[in-house]
């Protein structure tokens, strides 16, 4: 990969240089695994100790960072370390990108004659593209993906190997769907019968992903019973997430791995949902809600920008105070029992 100098990076990132402006790097590396020719970053103070022995040629740090020992690497001071890191990783990713294939459509792909694949789109080997599918310019369908009938894939979107996008679903522009995810599987709808069995309720709706949505590997988004399951612009979903039928997730919300959102729940925009969080169905989550990992939400959250923790979830600070009291319960029980005995003794003495 072509190398880049500290001076060039400083120009790109609007950074201040401390050290050699001519030192060059060609790859990123974690600060604890740095090596010559690599660029690392210090965003979390817990990792500061690694900086003083880091072998990387350049390290990104914040504008206000004050080193406590000599640093051999050239420092690039930036306003926002994580935003700068994201920009750099995109730069390195672009540099590593595969050269365009000589043939955009693999001869091993199966494409229905009624499908419309725009010029500049790619379809890999053993991918299936069904009837009336529309794949817009710049979209890339990796090998072994399944694109069902009447699906639309927006310009610039990437569908990775093993992804299944089922009938009628719509994927916006510049989305990324990672390997083995399923978009448009049936919602979990069954009607109990008098004999104790269940009658399946047909799931006739679709899934819509708006622009710039990213879906992690092995995540499942169920189609609506009627209407649509809607994932709005800029939403980021981690791996191994279950999104049930008729759920709506607001713009720029992020959901971590192994979370589950039950049917018809509406999540507001700019929410942060931690790993293994569970949301019951038919509730609403207000804009800006933050939920700590492994919490359970069993009712609507109406107040915006709350931080919640626990199962059932409480306001974050209330949960921490409750947890502190819980740890003291054995001691408090002993004290209560001792007070009871003392009170009983006083009552007997008075009698």
C-alpha positions in Angstrom: 0.0 0.0 0.0 1.2 3.5 -0.8 2.7 5.3 2.3 1.7 8.7 3.5 3.7 11.3 5.5 2.8 12.9 8.9 2.7 16.2 7.1 0.2 14.9 4.5 -1.9 13.4 7.3 -1.8 16.6 9.3 -3.2 18.5 6.3 -6.0 15.9 5.8 -6.9 15.9 9.5 -6.3 19.6 10.3 -3.8 18.3 13.0 -0.9 19.8 14.8 2.4 17.9 14.4 4.8 17.1 17.2 7.9 15.3 15.9 9.1 14.4 12.4 6.7 15.7 9.7 8.5 13.5 7.1 7.9 10.1 8.8 5.8 7.9 6.7 3.2 5.2 7.5 1.4 2.6 5.4 -1.0 0.9 7.7 -2.9 1.3 11.0 -2.1 -0.7 14.2 -3.5 -0.9 17.8 -1.4 1.2 20.2 -0.4 -2.0 22.1 0.7 -3.7 18.9 2.5 -0.8 17.2 5.4 -1.2 14.8 7.5 1.0 12.5 5.5 2.3 9.5 2.2 2.1 11.4 -0.1 4.8 12.8 -1.9 4.2 16.1 -4.3 6.2 18.2 -4.8 7.1 21.9 -8.5 7.8 22.5 -9.0 6.0 25.9 -6.9 7.1 28.8 -6.7 3.4 30.0 -4.3 2.8 27.1 -1.9 5.7 27.9 0.8 3.4 29.3 1.2 1.7 25.9 2.1 5.1 24.3 5.5 5.3 26.0 6.7 2.1 24.5 4.8 2.2 21.3 6.8 1.4 18.2 4.4 3.0 15.8 5.8 5.9 13.7 2.7 8.1 14.3 0.1 8.3 17.1 -3.1 10.3 17.0 -3.8 12.1 20.3 -6.2 14.8 21.5 -5.4 18.5 21.4 -5.3 18.6 25.2 -3.3 15.4 25.9 -0.3 15.9 28.2 2.3 13.0 28.0 3.7 11.9 31.4 6.9 10.5 29.8 9.0 10.8 26.6 7.3 9.6 23.4 9.3 8.4 20.5 6.5 8.5 17.9 5.5 11.6 16.0 2.2 12.9 17.5 -0.7 14.2 15.5 -2.9 16.3 17.8 -6.5 16.4 16.6 -9.8 17.8 17.9 -11.6 14.5 17.9 -9.4 11.3 18.0 -12.2 8.9 17.0 -13.6 11.0 14.2 -10.0 11.3 12.8 -9.4 7.6 13.2 -12.6 6.8 11.3 -11.5 9.1 8.4 -8.1 7.4 8.4 -9.5 3.9 8.4 -11.7 4.8 5.4 -8.5 6.1 3.7 -6.7 2.8 4.3 -9.7 0.8 3.3 -10.0 2.6 0.0 -6.3 2.0 -0.6 -6.8 -1.7 0.0 -9.9 -2.0 -2.1 -9.9 -4.7 -4.8 -9.4 -3.5 -8.4 -12.6 -3.6 -10.4 -13.3 -6.9 -11.9 -12.9 -7.1 -15.7 -16.4 -8.5 -15.9 -18.9 -6.9 -13.5 -21.4 -9.8 -13.8 -20.0 -13.2 -13.1 -21.0 -15.9 -15.6 -21.7 -18.2 -12.6 -24.4 -15.7 -11.3 -28.1 -16.6 -11.9 -30.0 -13.5 -12.9 -33.7 -13.6 -14.0 -34.2 -12.0 -17.4 -36.7 -9.5 -16.0 -34.1 -8.2 -13.4 -32.6 -4.8 -14.1 -28.9 -4.6 -13.2 -27.5 -1.1 -13.8 -24.2 -0.5 -15.5 -21.4 -0.4 -13.0 -23.2 -2.8 -10.6 -21.5 -6.1 -9.7 -22.9 -9.5 -9.2 -20.6 -12.2 -7.9 -20.4 -15.9 -8.6 -23.3 -18.2 -7.4 -25.4 -15.1 -6.5 -29.1 -15.4 -7.3 -31.1 -12.3 -8.6 -34.8 -13.0 -8.9 -37.6 -11.7 -11.1 -38.2 -7.9 -11.3 -35.2 -7.1 -9.1 -33.7 -3.6 -9.5 -30.0 -3.2 -8.7 -28.8 0.4 -9.1 -25.4 1.7 -10.3 -22.4 0.9 -8.1 -24.2 -1.7 -6.0 -22.1 -4.8 -5.3 -23.7 -8.2 -4.8 -21.1 -10.6 -3.4 -21.0 -14.4 -4.3 -23.7 -16.6 -2.9 -26.1 -13.8 -2.0 -29.8 -14.3 -2.6 -31.9 -11.4 -3.9 -35.6 -12.4 -4.0 -38.3 -11.3 -6.4 -39.2 -7.6 -6.6 -36.3 -6.5 -4.3 -34.7 -3.1 -4.9 -31.0 -2.5 -4.1 -30.0 1.2 -4.0 -26.9 2.8 -5.6 -23.6 2.0 -4.0 -25.0 -0.6 -1.5 -22.9 -3.6 -0.6 -24.5 -7.0 -0.1 -21.9 -9.5 1.3 -21.7 -13.2 0.9 -24.5 -15.4 2.1 -27.0 -12.5 2.6 -30.6 -13.3 2.0 -32.9 -10.4 1.0 -36.4 -11.8 0.5 -39.3 -10.9 -1.7 -40.3 -7.2 -2.1 -37.8 -5.7 0.4 -36.1 -2.4 -0.3 -32.5 -1.4 0.4 -31.5 2.2 0.2 -28.4 3.8 -1.2 -24.9 3.2 0.3 -26.1 0.5 2.7 -23.9 -2.4 3.9 -25.4 -5.7 4.8 -22.8 -8.1 6.2 -22.5 -11.8 5.7 -25.3 -14.2 6.4 -27.9 -11.6 7.5 -31.5 -12.2 6.5 -33.7 -9.3 5.5 -37.4 -10.1 5.1 -37.9 -13.4 6.9 -41.4 -14.0 8.3 -42.5 -12.2 11.4 -43.3 -14.4 14.4 -47.1 -14.4 14.1 -49.3 -17.2 15.2 -52.9 -17.3 16.4 -53.6 -19.8 19.3 -56.3 -22.3 18.6 -58.9 -23.9 20.8 -57.1 -27.3 20.6 -53.8 -25.7 21.8 -52.2 -25.5 18.4 -51.1 -22.4 16.5 -52.4 -21.1 13.2 -49.7 -19.2 11.2 -50.6 -15.6 10.4 -49.5 -14.7 6.9 -46.7 -12.1 6.9 -47.5 -9.9 3.8 -45.5 -6.8 4.5 -41.9 -5.9 3.6 -38.7 -4.5 5.1 -37.4 -1.1 4.1 -33.8 0.0 4.9 -33.3 3.7 4.1 -29.9 5.2 3.0 -26.6 4.6 4.9 -27.9 1.8 7.0 -25.4 -0.9 8.1 -26.5 -4.3 9.2 -24.0 -6.6 11.0 -23.4 -10.3 10.2 -26.1 -12.8 11.1 -28.6 -10.2 12.0 -32.3 -10.9 11.1 -34.9 -8.2 10.3 -38.4 -9.7 9.9 -40.9 -8.5 7.3 -44.1 -6.8 8.6 -47.3 -8.6 9.0 -48.8 -5.7 6.9 -47.1 -2.6 5.9 -43.4 -2.3 6.6 -40.6 -2.9 9.1 -38.7 0.3 8.8 -35.0 1.0 9.5 -34.4 4.7 8.9 -31.5 6.6 7.5 -28.1 6.1 9.1 -29.1 3.3 11.6 -26.2 1.0 12.6 -27.0 -2.6 13.6 -24.3 -4.9 15.1 -24.1 -8.7 14.6 -26.6 -11.2 15.8 -29.5 -8.8 16.4 -33.2 -9.7 16.0 -35.6 -7.1 14.7 -39.2 -8.3 14.8 -42.1 -7.5 12.4 -43.4 -3.9 12.1 -40.6 -2.5 14.2 -39.5 1.1 13.4 -36.0 2.3 14.2 -35.3 6.1 14.0 -32.5 7.8 12.2 -28.9 7.4 13.4 -29.8 4.9 16.2 -27.1 2.3 17.0 -27.9 -1.2 18.4 -25.2 -3.5 19.8 -24.9 -7.3 19.4 -27.5 -9.8 20.6 -30.2 -7.2 21.3 -33.8 -8.1 20.5 -36.6 -5.8 19.6 -40.1 -7.3 19.7 -42.9 -6.6 17.2 -44.4 -3.2 16.5 -42.0 -1.3 18.9 -40.9 2.1 17.7 -37.4 3.3 18.6 -36.7 7.0 18.3 -33.8 8.6 16.5 -30.2 8.9 18.0 -30.8 6.1 20.5 -28.0 3.9 21.8 -29.0 0.3 22.7 -26.4 -1.9 24.4 -25.6 -5.5 23.8 -28.2 -8.1 24.9 -30.8 -5.5 25.6 -34.4 -6.7 25.2 -37.4 -4.6 24.3 -40.9 -5.9 24.6 -43.4 -5.3 21.8 -45.8 -2.5 21.1 -43.9 0.2 23.1 -42.1 3.4 22.1 -38.6 4.6 23.0 -38.1 8.3 23.1 -35.4 10.2 21.1 -31.9 9.9 22.5 -32.6 7.1 24.9 -29.4 5.2 26.1 -29.8 1.7 27.4 -27.0 -0.1 29.2 -26.1 -3.7 28.1 -28.3 -6.6 29.4 -31.1 -4.3 30.4 -34.8 -5.1 29.8 -37.4 -2.5 28.7 -41.0 -3.5 29.5 -42.8 -0.2 29.0 -42.6 2.9 26.8 -39.9 5.5 27.5 -41.5 8.9 27.0 -38.8 11.3 28.3 -36.1 12.0 25.8 -32.3 11.5 26.4 -32.7 9.3 29.4 -30.0 6.7 30.4 -31.5 3.4 31.6 -30.1 0.4 33.3 -31.4 -2.9 34.8 -34.2 -5.3 34.2 -36.8 -4.0 34.3 -34.8 -0.9 33.5 -34.5 2.1 35.9 -33.0 5.6 35.4 -29.3 4.9 35.2 -28.2 6.6 38.5 -31.2 5.1 40.4 -30.1 1.7 39.3 -26.5 2.3 40.5 -27.8 3.5 43.9 -30.1 0.5 44.1 -27.2 -1.8 43.3 -25.1 -0.2 46.0 -27.9 -0.8 48.6 -28.4 -4.4 47.3 -24.8 -5.3 48.1 -25.3 -4.1 51.7 -28.6 -6.1 52.3 -26.9 -8.9 54.4 -25.4 -6.3 56.7 -28.6 -4.3 56.9 -30.5 -7.4 57.7 -28.2 -8.1 60.6 -28.6 -4.6 61.8 -32.4 -4.7 61.6 -32.5 -8.0 63.5 -30.3 -6.6 66.2 -32.6 -3.5 66.5 -35.6 -5.8 66.7 -34.0 -7.8 69.5 -33.0 -4.5 71.4 -36.5 -3.2 70.9 -38.0 -6.4 72.2 -35.7 -6.4 75.2 -36.8 -2.8 76.0 -40.5 -3.7 75.7 -40.0 -6.7 78.0 -38.1 -4.6 80.5 -40.9 -2.0 80.6 -43.5 -4.7 81.0 
